[in-house]
Amino acid sequence: MQINHPDSRRKLIADPVAPTACRHIVPKNTLRGFRDLELSRVGLVLRDCTWHRHADGKEWVGFPARSYTGQDGETKWTPLIEFAEGAGEARKQFQQQALDAIRAVAGEEASA
């Protein structure tokens, strides 16, 4: 299976996750930016996924979330999408494929 970046139609990687739009932000804590990710096999676009990188180098992608005010008055977040219990292998594969795709496009954008 080939994944094409929707804007350029260039082959990125051979997996089912392709980044589409990106909103760069000023990095805050671990947050590096927001990405829309397309799951090409099912034709699903996940809008506003978060891309995080910890100071120790660990990276991860977070699904879209909604904010709410907790009982303590602080802003908290609840995911709008999540993997089902027991879907650990699918979660691991998604993380790896999404990060590989984001890094590939982020590198292209940085060199443009």
N, C-alpha and C positions, 0 to 999 in steps of 0.2 A: 504494500500500500504506500502511496506517495502522498505527502502533505504539501500543499502549495499555500504560500502566503497569499491571502485574498487580494492584497493591494498590488502585488507585483507578478503573481502567477509563477514565481520562481520556486523550485523544489527546495524545501528546507530540510526535512528529515523524514524517515520512513516510520512514522508512528501516527496514532490517531488524534493528536492534539496540535493545533496550530494557533499561534497568537495572532490576533487581528489588531484592533486599535490599542493604543497605549496612551495613558495619561501620566506624564511624569509629574512628580511632586518634589518638593524639597524633602529629602529624606528625613524621617522622624523616627527615632528609636530604630526598630528593625525594618520599618516600611520603606521600600524603594520605589514603589509605584503601583499603578493599577493596570491590569491587562484584561482585554476581552479574549477568551479562549474558545476556539471552535473545535467541537468534537465531530470530526468530519464523517465518521461512520454512521452516526445517528442524526446528523444535521442539526446539532444543538449548539448554540452559542451561549457561553456563560459570561455575562457582563460584569465588569468591575471586580474581577478576582484580584486579590492583593498579592504582591510579590515582596517577600521579606528576606532579609539577610542579617543574621546575628553577627556580632563582632568576632565570634569564634569561627566564622565562615559558613555555619549551617544556614541553608536556605530552605524556604518552603513557600507554597502557594496556598492562599486561603480563599475559600469560596465567598461569594457575596454575603453580607451580613446586614442586619438592621439594628440600629441603636435604640436603646431604651434607658430610662432612668431607674436605677435600682433603689431599693428601700433605703439605702444609705445616702441617696442623692447623687451618686456618681454615675457617669455614663458607662453603660455596659453594652455588650454586643451579643447577638444571637444569630447563628448561621441560618441562611435561607435555604441552603442546600447542604446535604451531608451524605457521606457514605453510610450504608446500612451496617448495623452491628455484624461483625463476622466478615466484612469485606476488606480485610486488611491487605490482601494481595492486590486487589483492584486499587485501593488507596495508594499503595506504594508505587504501582505502575503509573498511575495518573501523575503523582508528584514528580517522578523522574522524567516522564515525557513532557510535562508542562514546563518544568525547569529547563530542560534541554532546549525546547522551542523558544522560550523567553530569552535565554542566554544567547541563542543564535541571532535572534532579531535585535536584541539590545546591543550586541557587538556590531551589527550592521549599522544601526542608528548612530552609534558612537563614532564610527569611522566615516559617516556620511557628511 
